[in-house]
């Protein structure tokens, strides 16, 4: 969602019109779709992908094998390999592997997010395990087997024949300090990761893979690594699996950037995409692994190390070049509440939402502190209604010491009229109000909101305890009822999903069996057996 939000925010701050809807895709994923318009032309987006990427190209890039064929046709370096359909047996795949030699990589033809990709397979035993895992457990019967290329994992973002961002993805690890245990180092690193918006929900997870890798080094979670020693915790470079993202945009050699650009140009109408490469840094060579036309840009915005790259600005510059020279400092005074928009669409409270346009310049921010005024619902609603009528953003909030804060943001004229109106109301309804005015410096959320009131004041100074307990009791009953309904629904869905999945797996196994050489060879024997049984 952060990738989508960053582009929407950038477009909104340029005064462009935006309409957002949340769509349930065929894959079952819920994705935001949105349009951006300047009043004359309109472009449609899905996550980061704009309509400059055609439907044809989207499908070509999505299929890993088709994408590989396009790359080869255009002489873009990519590992040699072969695609295998669901009808091909594991034995036939293993035979092909033995002919081209190890190490190898296996990956689903239509997988996403690195799911099902297993690299550096060294022998037949490891390949058998990988095939069973990918084809049976993960249910990806169509796979690609290709040569393993030793090197570093790069993600380059290409836009309009230029690399505008490059990341090096390093697999999950900790660095020993000679004091802390590996588990303590993981906890400390997770604390650092949680501070980044791009990694908040992507901690390093301790699982069987982690324990196996440690065991190979004769380590456990309670071991203390030497000072400066790198201890790897996962075999993949995925950031979602706890890996690090390091910005290297300015360090990537131009010939490597050129390979990424050529990869994008291998497809018709692919002005923007993420290009995944494995790069041999010592010999300055690389191969393209795959392309993503709807690549997320979160890690470019918030890398673990290095400089953040403003990919959203470049994307809006490409689709709306006439907005390049907007007043960024002025526009950055306001931001939009994307969570509210997303949740509203998701809950079917709205089919789609059109964002109100950014207020005209100059935008001013003000902070008012009200003393000697008793906070109540009537006051809060009156202030909110006045702000709405005057197109002013901000909020009203009761403080623990009894004071009231009002934040106002908008163009100078509207904020001035809002200020006059609410001051007159306060003077009329309170005997000795005191209003202190200060300038506000931090950005304000668009729209006017009533901030949550501290619990003590929400109950009132002379609170009716019995009434409060009754409200709480009713709320708890409603909550428990909804939890029970959700549990029942999830249980039914699990059973249905499990049954469907098992049926699909059985059908695919049956098809592979029927297509196998063994099944064809034993056909006469099966016919004879059927006759003997009287079938």
N, C-alpha and C positions, 0 to 999 in steps of 0.2 A: 504493500500500500504506500510505503514511503516514496517509492519511485514515481508512482502515479501522482501523489500529492505534490511532489516537488515541481512537476511540469505544470500541473493545474495552477499552483500558486504563482509560478513565474508568469504564466499567461495572464492570470487575473491581475497581477500587479502592473501589467502593461496596458490595462484598460480593455482587454479583449473579453468578448462574451463567451461564457462557458455553460454547457449543459451536460449533466452527469446522470448516468443510469447504471445500475448494477445488474449484470446479466449472468444467468446460470448457463454455462457452456455445455456442449455435448459430453465433454470429459467428466462433468460433474463438478468442476471448479466454478467458484463464484468470482467473476472478474468485473472490474469497473470499465465501462466504455464511456467516452466523453467526446464532445465536439467543441472546437474552438473557432470563433468567428470574429472578423473585424467589421462585420456588417456588409461586406462585399463578397468575401470568399470565406468558405468554411472548410475546416479539415477535421477528420475523424481519427480518434486515437484509441488504442487498447494498451494499457500500461504505458510503455514508452514508445510503442510503434505507431507511427503516423500513417496516413493513407498514401504516402509516397511509396510505401511497400505494397505492391499489388497482391491480390489474393493468390494468383498463380505462384508468385515468388514465395509467399508465406508457406504454401504447401510444399514447394520444392525444398526449402531450407529446413522444414520441420522433419522431413524424412532423411535420416542420417545417410542412408546409402545413396539416395538420389543426389543429395548434396555433395557426397564424395565423388560421384561420377561427373558432376558439373565442374568441380575443382580440377579433376584430372584432365578433363577436356580442355580446360584453359591453362594447363601446365602449372597449376598451383601445387606446391609440394604437400602431399598428404600421405599417410602411411598406407602401404599396400594391404589389401584385405579382400574379404568376400562376404556377401550376405547369404544367410541361410533362412529358408522359410520354415514355417511350423511343421511341414511334412518331412523335413530332413531329420534323421535320427542323430543322437549324440555321438554314436559310433562313427557316422560319416563325417561329422565335424572334426572329431579327434583325428581321423585319418588325414583330412586336409591339413590340420595343424602339424602333424608329424612330417608332412611333405614340405611345408614352408619353414619349419624350425621355430624354436622358441627363442626369446620370450615373446609373449603375445598379450593382446588386450581383447576382452569381450565386452560388448555393450548392446543394449536393446536397440532395434531399428528405430523405434518411436518413443524411447524413454526421454525423460526431462529431469533437469536438476541434478545430474550425475547419478541418478538412481539406477542401479544395476550395472554400473561400469566397474569392471575389475581389471586392473592393469598389472603388468610385470608378472604374468603367469609363466612359471619357469619350466614346467614339465606336464606330462600327461595326467598325473594324479591331481595336480592343482587345477588343471582344465576341467576334469570330470567334476570336481567339487564346484567350480565356478558355473558350469553348465547346469547342474542340478539346482543351484541357488537361483540363477537368473531365470531359467526356463520354467522350473517347477514352483519354487517358493515365491518368487516375485511375479510369476505368470507373464513372462515376456518370451513367448516361443520363437518370435522372429528376432534373430540376433546377427551381429556383425563380428567377425573375427579378423583382427588386423595386427600387423607387426607393432611391437612396442618400441617407442622412440624415447631414448633416455634424455632427460632435460628438465627444465623448469616450466611450471604451469603459468601461462600468461593469459589474461583476458584483455583484449584491445577493443575499444569502442570506436567504430568507424562511422563518420558522418560526412557525406558529400566529398568523398575522396580525401579525407584527412582523418588521422588518428587523433581524437580529442581527449582520450583517456586511456591509460594502460595500468593494469594491476599485475603484480606477481602474487600468486596464491601459494602459500606455504602450508604444508599439512600441520595439523594440530601437534603442538609440542610445548614443552617447558624447558627453561634453562636453569641448570642446577646452580646453587650458591654455596654448596658445602655445608649448609646448616638445616634448611627445611626439607621435609620429606616431599616426595613427588606429589602426594595428595595435597599437602599444604601449598605447594607451588601451583597446582591446578586451581585451588580455591582462590588464591591471590590473583591469578590471571583472569579467572571468571569475574572477579570484582572489577577489574579493569575493563573487560569486555562489556559489562553491563552499563558502563558509562557512555558507550557509543550507541546512538539510535539504531545504527545498522546491525549491532550485535546484541542488543538487549535480550532478545529471546533466542539467542544462539550460543549457549554456554558449551564448554567442553564437557561432554558426558562420559562418565566412566562406565564402560561396558565390557563385554567379553573380548572384543577386539583389542581394547586398551590393555587388558590384563595379559592377553596372549603376547602382544608386542613387548611388554615389560618382561615377561617370563623369558623371552628369547634372549634378553640381555642379562638374565639372572637378577632381575629387579622385581620388586613388588611396590604397591602404593606406599608402603612404609619405608622404602629405601631412600637414602639420601644421595643424590647425584653430586658428582664433583663440581667444583666451581667452574662455570662456563661450559659445562657439558650439555649438549642438546639431547633431550630425551623425547623421541617421537611417540605420540599417543594414538595416531590413526594412520591408516595406509593411504587414504585419499587426501587430496588437497582442498576439498570443498570447505568453504567458509562456514556453511551450515553444519558441518561436522566438527566445528571447532578450529578450523584453519585460520590463518592470518591473511589479511589483504594489505599489500604494501604498494603504494603508488610509485610507479617507475616511469611515468609518462615522459619525463625529460631525459631519462637514461636509456631508453630503448633505441638501438641503432636504427637508422633510416631504412636499411634493407629489410629488417624484420617488420617495420611498419608497412613497407611496400608490399610484403607478402599478404598482410591483413587487408590492405586496400584492394589488391588484385583478387583476393578471395571474395570480397563483397561485389566487385565488378564482374565476377564470373556469372552472376545471376541477373536476369532482366529486372530492372526497377527495384534495386535494393540499395537505396541511398543511406540507410542507417542499419546497423546491426552490431552485435557483440561477436567477436571472433576469438575462439579458444585455440591457443597454440601451445605446443611444447617446443621450447627453445633450448638449443645447445649453446649456452652462453660462452663456452670456451672457444668453440669453432665458429660462432656467430651464424648459425644456421637454425632453421626451424621448420616445423610442419604444422599445417592446419588440422585440427581435430574435428571441429564442427563450428556451425554458425547458429546464432540465435537472433531472429528478427524482432523478438519482443524481450530483449535483454533487460534485466533489472540494473539500475544504476546506483543502488544504495551504497555499495562499497566504494564507488568513485566519489560519492558525496561525503562519506565518513570512513576513510580507510583506517586500518589499525595503525599504520605508519605512513608518513609522507603527506604530501599536499593534497587537499580536497580539490576536486575538479568540478566546475560548474557545468555539467552536461545539460541540465534543463535549459539554461540560457542559449546554448548552442542549438538545441533542437528547435526552440521557438524562433531563434534567429533564422533558421533554415526555412521554416514554414511561413513566418511573418517577418521578412527582412525589414519592412517599413517601421517596425517597432523597436529597432535596435537602440536608438538613442533616447530611451525613456528615462525619466528622473528616478533612478533606482533608490536613492536616499529617501526621497519623499514616499515612494510606494512601499518601502520596507517598514513603514510605521504601522501597517495593518496586515493581518493574516487571516486566513479562513479556517473555520472549524470543520475539517474534513471528516472527522469521526462522526459528527452529527449527520452529515450528508450521507455517509456510507451506511450508518445504522438506520436512517430513515428509509432509504431505498431497500435495504435488506429486510426491514420489518413490513414492507409494502405500505408504509405510511405515505409514500410518494412513488410513483412510477419512475419519474426522473425529476431532477432539480436543476433549475436555471439560477446561476449565481447572480446576485445583484452586482452591478458594475462598481468598480473602485471609485470612491468620491473624487471629485475634481480638486485640483491643487488650489491653494496650499492646504495641506492636511495638518491640523494642529492637534496636539494631545494635551489634555488637562487632567489634574487630580484635585478633587475637592474633599476636604475633611470637615464633616458636620459634627459639631459638639452641641450638647444641651438639647438634643432631639431624640425622642424615643423611637427606636426602629420598630416598624410594624408592617404587615402585609400591604395595607392600604398605601403607605408611603412608597414601598418598593414598586408596587404595580403602577402607581401614578408616575414615578420617575421613568419606569420602563416604557410606559405608553407615550410619554412626552418625547423620549429619545427616539422611539419608533417613528413618530409623526415628523420629527425633525431630521430623520435619517442620520442619527448619531450612533456610533458604536461605543461599547464600553461595558461597565457593570456597576451595580450597587452592592455593597457588602457591609454587614455589621461586624464591628471589631469586638474583641473580648472585653475591652475597657469601656464599652458603651458608645464609642464614637462610630460614625458611619462614613464610609469611603464611597465616593462616586467618581468613576473614571469616564471621561468623555473624549471621543476621537471622531474627527470628520473634517469637512472643509470649514474655513473660518466663519463663514456666515451662519451655517447650521449650528455649529457649536455655540456661537454667541447667542442665538435665539433660544437654544435649549437651556443655556445657563440662566438667561433672564426669566424663563418660564418656571424653572424649578426653584429658583431663589424666591420668587414671588409666592409660590405655594408654601415653601418652608416658613417664610416670614408670617404668612397668614395663619398657619396651623400650629406654630410653636411659639411660646411666649418670649424666650430669650435665646434664639438660635445663634450660633457662632459658626461662620463659614470661612475656612482658610483655604486659599487657592495656591496650588503649586503646579509646575510644569511636569509632565510625564515624559520619560525618556525611552522606556522599553516598549516594544510593539504591542498593539492591542488586537484582540480577537474581534473579527467583524461581527456585527449584530450586538444587541444590548442584552445583557444577562443579569439575572438575580443570582448572586453567588450564594452558596450554601451557608445557612445561618448556624452558628455554634449551637450545639445541642441544648446547652443551658438556657439560651435565649429562645430557642425554638419552643421550649416548654412554657416559657413565660416566667416572670419573677414569682407570681402567685399561681404556679401551675396546678392544674387539676390532675392529681396523680392518677386517680381512678380512670379518668378519661384517657390519659396517656397509656396506661396499662392495657385498656380495652383496645385502643388503636394498634398497639404492638401485638396483642394477642391475635387480632384479626389478620394483621399483616403476616404473622408467623404461620397461621393456618393456610392463608393463600399461598405462601411460599412453599410449605410442605406439600400442598396439593399439586402445585406445578412440578415440584421435584419428582413426585410419584408418577405423574403423567409422562414426564420426560424420560424417566427410567423405563417405564413400560414401552414407550415408543422406541427407545434406543434398543431394547431387548429384541423387539419384533424386527427392527431394521437389521440388527446383527445376524439374526437367524436367516432372514431373507438374503442378505448379502453373502453369508457363508454358503448357503445352498446354491445360489447362482454361481458363485466362484467355483465351488466343487463341480457343478455341472459343466462349466466351461472347461475346467482342467481335464475332466474325464473325456469330453468330446475331442479336445485337442490331442490327448494321449491316444485316443482311438484312431483319429485321423493319421497320426504319425505311425501307429502300428500297421494300419492298412496300407500305408504308402511304403513301408519298409520292404527290403528284399526278402527277409525271412517270411513275411506274411504271404508274399507272392509265390515263393518257392513251395510253401506248404499248402497251397490251394487244393491240389489234387487229393492230398491226404485228408484234408478237412471234408471234402465232398464224399470220399469213401466212408469216413467215420459217420457222417450224417446219415448215409444210406443204411449202415449197420444198425444205427439207433432207430431207424424207421422214420426219420424226419422228412 
